[in-house]
Every structure is written in C-alpha cells, then in structure tokens.
Amino acid sequence: MIDPDAFTGAILAAEGLRDGAVLLNGPTGCKFHHGALSESLYPRKGSLDPLDHADQFYFGQPRVPCTYLQEEEYIQGTGPRLQAITPAVMSRGPALVTVINSPGASLIGDEMSGIVERYAKGSPVAVLETCAFSAGLGQGFQDCTLRMLDALPLPEPFEIPGINLVGVSILDHGWASGVRELRRLLSLCGVRVGAVLCAGCSAAELSLSRHAPLSVVMDQQMGGRVATRLMVDHDVRSVSLGQPIGFQGTARWLEGTCSALDVDPAPALEELRAEERRCAFLLARHSSLTGLPKGATFSLQARPAVALGLLRFLYEYLGMVPVCVECAGEGEEEVQDYLGRNGLRDALRTRLFEQPCHLMLGDGNTLAMAQVTMGVPGIEIAPPYSRTVRIRDTSLWGAEGAVDLLDRIIEVLGERW
C-alpha cells in the first residue's frame, strides 16, 4: 500500500473545515482522487450526480476545484487561471479559501496570495505554495492547519471557548461519531469541546481555538506542532494523552483531560465502567465456551498512535497476540518500545501477509489482499473502505468504540470456528 503523503494531508486539512474551500492550483490529475476522497470522508452534498456540479472548475465533483493547468501555464504562469477560478469558488460563500499548489505548480513561482486576495474579497486566504511532498500525511496536515490559523484574524473571545481536540482528521476511522462520543463523555463532567482542528470545525471555531483553555493532542503525528504553536503563541496549555481506544485507554484519556482542567472525571468513568462490566460478563460467557478471544493472533497496520492504542486493548485487555505490527511515522518508537517490553519484538520484524493469523486490522485494501492471499478475515479501521457507503458510522474511540470493536472481533473470530 502507498501511504497518504503530505500533499493529501494538506488537502484533507483544508477540506476538513466545515465552511472552508480548497482552491487547487494544478492539473486535473491532482484533483479527482482528492475530490472523491474528501466527499466520501466528509460528505457535504446530498447528490453525487456530476450534472449537479458542472461548474467549469469542479468537473462534476462538489469538492477541490482546480485550475486544470496545462503545458503553457507552466511556462507563462498561472495568474490568468487563478483570476478565473477565484470568483467561481467565492460564489459558494466560503469563510476561508485555502490555495494549495500541486507539485508541478509549486515550481512555477507565481505570487499566488496577491492574485487570489485581489479577487477573494470578504474572505481570508491561506496559501500553501509548497507542500513537503516527500513527507508523510501528518506533515502536510499540520503545515496546512498552521497556514489556515495564520490567515484567520484573531477574534475577541465572545464566550468562553471549549477545549481543543488536536490531531483529528477526516481520515480517522469514524471521526464524526468518535468526536460525538468524546463530547458526550466529557459533557458528563461539565467539559465542553470547542474546536476539533481540522475535522468538522468552522473557520470561526478554528480562529477561536487560540483562546481555548486546553488542547488535547490525539495524535502527535497529526497535531503535535499545532498544539505547540498554540501554546507558544497564545498560551493554550497542551496535554498529549494518546488515543482513547478501549475501556482502559478511554479511562486514561478522560482522567488526563479532566486532571488538566481540575474537574472530576467520576461521572464519565462511572458510565464507562458500567458498560465495561456489561461487556466483561458477556465476554466471560463466550470465553467459557470457546476460549476466545484470548490467545487469538492478529496482524495490525495503522498509524503509530492508533496502533499503540489498539495493542494495549487487544493484548493487555483481551489477551490476543500480535504477530505483525506495521506502522511508520512519529510515534513509531513508542510502539517499538511497547512491543519490546512485552517480548513481542518479532511482530515488528514480520512483514504483512508473511505470517498466518486469526484476523487482521487495517484499511479496506489491506484486508482485501489478506483475504485473497491468506484467507484471513479482517476488521476495517481506516479508509479506503470496502463499501462505498458506511451507514453505521463507528469509530475506535470511547465506550461506543470499544463495544463496536469487541462485537467485530467476536464476529470475525466466530467465522473461523
């Protein structure tokens, strides 16, 4: 599998803004995948009929309009194309326009901000002239988030803002339902979530995040630098608590968040533990007949923060054994240390599809290959998904995420026995 790069990360950060718009300065080849990906991960339109989006720069897609550069623009400059596309984008009333250069367009050297700002009257403009194209997803996601923050005027706090969730992206598995679950649990403790940068928040919420009392970093790879900038420039305190995956992982996350705010986590923990007791009773009944899921083996492909949260839940809580763990990027060392401390270092040396296992966790493409090559069933924990529509939007976070993951594990293992 080819992992998403910084270019994709930058586009997803801008497309994760609820009332923002991306203006892609590049050829159509850079547009179509990202337009389809953005709309599938964060749908905004009720129709995918290409005739509903027949505007000159949208090419039948509701997202990621582009200047469709051709050979002559790489020599003569992209100014005329930018002048033509900007009014079309502005006609949809975005609160923030984010201009992103494709890899080829970044070599031209046009002064894009001046051109776009001249025609984007009434909306702030963020410009990302060069993405770290050879870098990973998180690099581009954070670069673009910081550019958007810099482009927005700093407002006076008209109300006490809620806390920030940093390092969440629309590429996260079931991000919308996961955020709802975390909002619900924190609300039991009297804690309000404000901006989720940049996954479903508005431009106003993004701007107001600079007045928040706390930033909770969900994934250092996707939000560590953003949280640091908010702390250094705007005195927004920051805590990094990992992913709230599983009952124990969610409890640690709630305790850390509430401790940083000096509030009592007991109401949320009480509900979490009640759900855990219910699941433990049912698991014990199931295990008395099958012995499962304890001792079942699994392979895992995920970002380091997600992989660490899943390992703690599957290995420590359920007694399942990892035979292969594939992850890369910031936080990889923590996964390596965890596996080393628990005598599981061989899981890092084993390549995906090399070792038989009882189930695999990864994206839809990885699981399809595992089924075809090894006959191993799987659980989707990341896009791309095998289905075109996911009606039941589930995540890995919170009590709901733990229950759904347990349900899927029992279901998949039951298919093999």
C-alpha positions in Angstrom: 0.0 0.0 0.0 1.2 3.6 -0.7 0.6 5.7 2.4 -1.0 9.1 2.0 1.6 11.9 1.6 1.9 15.5 2.7 0.0 16.8 -0.3 -3.0 14.6 0.6 -2.7 15.7 4.2 -2.8 19.4 3.3 -5.9 19.0 1.1 -7.7 16.9 3.8 -6.9 19.6 6.5 -8.5 22.3 4.4 -11.4 20.1 3.3 -12.0 19.2 7.0 -13.1 22.8 7.6 -16.9 22.9 7.6 -17.3 26.2 5.8 -13.9 26.5 4.0 -13.0 25.9 0.4 -9.9 24.4 -1.2 -8.6 26.0 -4.4 -6.1 23.6 -6.0 -3.7 25.2 -8.4 -2.8 22.2 -10.6 -3.9 19.8 -13.3 -7.0 17.7 -13.1 -4.9 14.6 -12.4 -4.2 16.0 -8.9 -7.9 16.8 -8.3 -10.1 13.8 -8.9 -8.8 11.4 -6.3 -8.8 14.1 -3.6 -12.2 15.4 -4.6 -13.7 12.0 -4.3 -11.8 11.2 -1.1 -12.9 14.4 0.7 -16.5 14.0 -0.2 -16.5 10.3 0.9 -14.9 11.1 4.2 -16.8 14.3 5.0 -20.0 14.4 2.8 -21.5 17.9 2.4 -23.7 17.4 -0.6 -26.8 15.2 -1.0 -26.0 14.2 -4.5 -23.1 12.9 -6.5 -24.7 13.4 -9.8 -21.9 15.1 -11.9 -24.5 17.3 -13.6 -25.2 18.9 -10.2 -21.6 20.1 -10.2 -21.0 21.1 -13.8 -19.2 24.3 -12.9 -16.1 25.0 -15.1 -13.6 24.3 -12.3 -15.4 21.5 -10.4 -15.6 18.9 -13.2 -18.6 17.0 -11.8 -17.3 16.9 -8.2 -18.5 19.1 -5.3 -15.0 19.4 -3.8 -11.5 20.5 -4.6 -12.0 22.8 -7.6 -8.8 23.2 -9.6 -7.3 25.5 -12.2 -6.6 22.5 -14.6 -3.2 23.7 -15.6 -1.9 22.8 -19.0 1.5 22.9 -20.6 1.6 26.6 -21.4 0.8 27.7 -17.8 4.0 26.0 -16.6 5.8 28.5 -18.8 3.7 31.6 -18.9 2.4 31.4 -15.3 -0.9 30.6 -13.6 -2.1 34.1 -12.9 -5.0 34.1 -15.5 -6.2 30.7 -14.3 -6.2 31.9 -10.7 -8.1 35.0 -11.6 -10.7 33.0 -13.4 -11.3 30.3 -10.7 -11.4 32.6 -7.7 -14.8 34.2 -8.4 -16.3 30.7 -9.0 -15.0 29.5 -5.6 -16.1 32.7 -3.9 -19.6 32.4 -5.3 -20.2 29.5 -2.9 -19.6 31.8 0.1 -16.6 30.1 1.9 -15.4 31.6 5.2 -11.8 30.8 4.3 -10.2 30.0 1.0 -7.1 27.7 1.1 -4.9 27.8 -2.0 -2.7 24.7 -2.4 -0.2 24.2 -5.2 0.2 20.9 -6.8 3.8 19.5 -7.0 4.3 20.8 -10.5 2.7 24.2 -9.9 5.0 24.8 -6.9 7.9 25.1 -9.3 6.4 28.0 -11.2 7.0 30.6 -8.5 3.8 32.6 -9.0 2.9 35.1 -6.3 -0.4 33.4 -5.6 -1.5 35.2 -2.4 -1.7 38.6 -4.1 -3.6 37.3 -7.1 -6.2 35.4 -5.1 -6.7 38.0 -2.4 -7.5 40.6 -5.1 -10.5 38.5 -6.2 -11.4 36.8 -2.9 -12.8 39.9 -1.3 -14.6 39.3 2.0 -12.8 36.0 2.9 -9.4 35.4 4.4 -7.0 33.5 2.1 -4.4 30.9 3.3 -1.7 29.9 0.8 0.4 26.8 0.8 2.8 27.3 -2.0 4.9 24.2 -1.4 3.9 21.1 0.5 6.5 18.8 1.9 5.7 16.4 -0.9 8.0 13.6 0.0 7.0 13.8 3.7 4.1 11.9 5.4 0.5 12.7 5.8 0.9 14.5 9.2 3.5 16.9 7.9 1.2 18.3 5.2 -1.9 18.2 7.5 -0.1 20.3 10.2 1.5 22.7 7.7 -1.9 23.5 6.2 -3.6 23.8 9.6 -1.0 26.3 10.7 -1.4 28.3 7.5 -5.1 28.5 8.0 -4.7 29.6 11.6 -2.3 32.3 10.5 -4.7 33.5 7.8 -7.6 34.0 10.2 -7.9 37.2 12.2 -7.7 36.6 16.0 -11.1 37.5 17.4 -12.0 38.7 20.8 -13.5 35.8 22.8 -17.2 36.4 22.7 -17.7 33.4 25.0 -15.5 31.0 27.0 -14.4 28.5 24.3 -14.4 24.8 24.9 -11.2 22.7 24.8 -9.5 21.9 21.5 -9.1 18.4 20.1 -5.9 18.5 18.0 -4.6 15.8 15.7 -8.0 14.6 14.5 -8.5 14.4 10.7 -11.4 13.3 8.5 -9.1 10.4 7.6 -9.6 9.0 11.1 -11.9 5.9 11.2 -15.4 7.1 12.0 -14.1 10.5 13.1 -17.5 12.2 13.3 -19.1 9.5 15.6 -15.9 9.4 17.6 -16.0 13.1 18.2 -19.6 12.9 19.2 -18.8 10.1 21.7 -15.9 12.1 23.3 -18.1 15.2 23.5 -20.8 13.1 25.2 -18.4 11.6 27.8 -16.7 15.0 28.6 -20.1 16.7 28.9 -20.9 14.3 31.8 -18.0 16.0 33.6 -19.1 19.5 32.6 -16.3 19.9 30.0 -17.3 21.3 26.6 -15.4 20.5 23.4 -14.9 23.6 21.2 -12.8 23.3 18.0 -11.8 19.9 16.5 -8.9 21.1 14.3 -9.5 20.4 11.4 -12.3 17.9 11.4 -15.7 19.4 11.0 -15.0 22.7 12.8 -15.9 26.1 11.3 -13.5 28.8 10.4 -14.8 30.8 13.4 -14.2 27.8 15.7 -10.7 27.4 14.3 -9.9 31.0 14.9 -11.4 30.9 18.4 -9.2 27.8 19.3 -6.4 30.3 20.1 -8.4 31.3 23.2 -9.1 27.8 24.4 -8.1 26.7 27.9 -6.6 23.5 26.8 -5.5 21.5 23.7 -5.8 17.7 23.9 -3.5 16.1 21.4 -5.0 12.9 20.0 -2.1 12.1 17.7 1.4 13.8 17.8 2.0 12.9 14.2 -1.2 14.9 13.1 -1.2 17.7 15.7 1.9 18.0 17.9 3.3 21.0 16.1 -0.1 22.7 16.0 -0.6 22.3 19.8 2.9 23.6 20.4 2.3 26.7 18.3 -1.0 27.4 20.1 0.9 27.0 23.4 3.8 29.2 22.5 1.9 32.0 20.7 -1.4 32.0 22.6 -0.7 30.3 26.0 -3.1 27.5 25.2 -2.0 24.6 27.6 -1.5 21.2 26.0 -1.7 17.6 27.0 -0.9 14.5 24.9 -2.9 11.5 26.1 -2.8 9.1 23.2 -5.9 7.6 21.6 -9.0 6.8 23.8 -9.2 3.3 22.5 -10.7 0.5 24.7 -12.1 0.9 28.2 -8.8 1.4 29.9 -7.5 3.7 27.2 -10.6 5.8 27.3 -10.4 6.0 31.1 -6.8 7.2 31.0 -7.8 9.8 28.4 -10.7 11.1 30.5 -8.7 11.2 33.7 -5.8 13.1 32.0 -8.2 15.6 30.3 -10.2 16.3 33.5 -7.0 16.5 35.6 -5.6 19.2 33.3 -8.8 21.1 33.8 -9.1 20.4 37.5 -12.5 18.8 37.2 -13.9 15.5 38.4 -13.9 12.6 35.8 -16.1 10.4 38.0 -19.4 10.8 36.1 -17.9 9.7 32.8 -15.8 7.0 34.4 -18.9 5.6 36.2 -20.8 5.2 32.9 -17.7 3.8 31.2 -17.2 1.2 33.9 -20.8 0.2 33.8 -20.5 -0.5 30.1 -17.2 -2.4 30.7 -18.8 -4.6 33.3 -21.7 -5.5 31.0 -19.2 -6.4 28.2 -17.0 -8.4 30.6 -19.9 -10.5 31.7 -20.8 -11.3 28.1 -17.2 -12.0 27.1 -16.8 -14.3 30.0 -19.8 -16.4 28.9 -18.5 -16.5 25.4 -14.9 -17.4 26.5 -16.2 -20.2 28.7 -17.5 -22.0 25.6 -14.8 -21.1 23.0 -11.7 -19.8 25.0 -11.8 -16.8 22.7 -10.7 -14.1 22.1 -7.8 -14.8 24.5 -4.9 -16.4 22.6 -6.2 -15.4 19.1 -3.5 -13.9 16.9 -3.7 -10.7 14.9 -1.8 -8.5 12.4 -2.2 -4.8 12.5 -1.5 -1.9 10.1 -2.1 1.6 11.4 -0.6 5.0 12.3 1.6 4.7 15.4 -0.8 6.4 17.8 -3.7 4.2 16.7 -1.5 1.1 16.7 -0.4 1.7 20.3 -4.0 2.2 21.5 -5.1 -1.0 19.8 -2.2 -3.0 21.1 -3.0 -2.0 24.7 -6.6 -3.0 24.2 -6.1 -6.2 22.3 -3.0 -7.5 24.0 -3.4 -6.3 27.6 -7.2 -6.4 27.9 -8.2 -9.2 25.7 -5.1 -11.4 25.8 -4.8 -11.5 22.0 -1.3 -11.9 20.5 0.2 -9.6 17.7 2.2 -11.5 15.1 2.8 -8.5 12.8 2.6 -4.7 13.5 3.2 -2.3 10.7 3.4 1.4 11.4 5.5 4.3 10.4 5.9 7.9 11.3 6.1 10.0 14.5 5.4 7.8 17.5 6.8 4.6 15.9 9.4 4.4 18.7 6.7 4.1 21.3 5.2 1.2 19.5 8.7 -0.4 19.3 9.3 0.1 23.0 5.9 -1.3 23.9 6.4 -4.5 21.9 10.0 -4.8 23.2 8.9 -4.5 26.9 6.3 -7.2 26.3 8.5 -9.7 24.5 6.8 -9.1 21.2 9.6 -7.6 19.1 9.2 -10.3 16.5 5.9 -8.7 15.5 7.9 -5.7 14.1 10.3 -8.0 12.1 7.4 -9.9 10.5 6.1 -8.5 7.2 2.4 -8.1 6.5 1.0 -11.2 4.8 4.0 -13.2 5.8 2.7 -14.8 9.0 -0.7 -16.6 9.3 -3.1 -15.1 11.9 -6.7 -15.3 13.0 -7.6 -11.8 12.0 -6.1 -8.6 10.5 -6.9 -5.0 11.3 -6.2 -2.3 8.6 -7.7 -0.4 5.7 -10.0 -2.0 3.2 -7.3 -2.5 0.5 -5.0 -4.3 3.0 -7.8 -6.5 4.2 -8.8 -7.4 0.7 -5.3 -8.6 -0.1 -5.2 -10.6 3.2 -8.4 -12.3 2.3 -7.2 -13.2 -1.2 -3.7 -14.2 -0.4 -4.0 -15.8 3.0 -7.7 -16.3 3.6 -7.5 -14.2 6.7 -10.7 -12.2 7.7 -10.3 -8.6 8.8 -11.7 -5.6 10.6 -11.6 -2.2 8.8 -10.1 0.5 11.0 -9.1 3.1 8.3 -10.1 4.2 4.8 -10.3 3.3 2.0 -13.2 1.1 2.9 -14.5 -2.0 1.0 -18.0 -0.5 0.9 -19.0 2.7 -1.0 -21.3 3.8 1.9 -21.0 3.2 5.6 -24.4 3.8 7.0 -23.3 2.9 10.5 -20.6 5.3 11.3 -18.5 3.8 14.1 -15.1 4.8 15.5 -12.5 3.3 17.8 -12.9 5.9 20.5 -14.7 5.8 23.8 -17.2 3.3 25.2 -19.0 3.0 21.9 -15.8 2.3 20.0 -14.8 -0.4 22.5 -18.1 -2.1 22.3 -18.2 -2.0 18.4 -14.6 -3.3 18.2 -15.4 -6.2 20.6 -18.5 -7.0 18.6 -16.5 -7.2 15.4 -13.7 -9.3 16.9 -16.2 -11.9 18.2 -18.0 -11.9 14.9 -14.8 -12.4 12.8 -13.3 -15.0 15.1 -16.6 -16.8 15.2 -16.5 -17.2 11.4 -13.3 -19.3 11.8 -14.5 -21.7 14.4 
